[in-house]
Amino acid sequence: MKKGIHPENYRMVAFKDMSNEDVFLTKSTADSKETLEVEGVEYPLIKLEISRTSHPYYTGKVKLVDSAGRIDKFKNKYDKFKKKK
C-alpha cells in the first residue's frame, strides 16, 4: 500500500436507516453535525435513505412503486406549460 494516501481520522459512527429506524455502528471518516446516543455513548450520526436492512435485494421483500401514478401526476402538473397549436 502507498503511504500517506489513507485518512487517519477513522472513528465509530452511527448510521441510521430512516425507512425502518435501524441503527448500526461502524468505523468511518464521514463528517456529521448530528449525534446519536447508542447504549449511553454519543456517536456522530449519518442518516441513510436505504441500507442493508431495508433494501429489497437483501431483505427479499419487494416494495411496489406506483410509477404510473407518479408519471400521470407529473404530466398533469406540467400540462399547463404546453404550447397550444
PyMOL commands that set and color helices and strands:
alter all, ss='L'
color gray80, all
select helices_A, chain A and resi 56-59+67-81
alter helices_A, ss='H'
color red, helices_A
select strands_A, chain A and resi 11-17+23-28+35-38+41-48
alter strands_A, ss='S'
color yellow, strands_A
deselect
rebuild
show_as cartoon
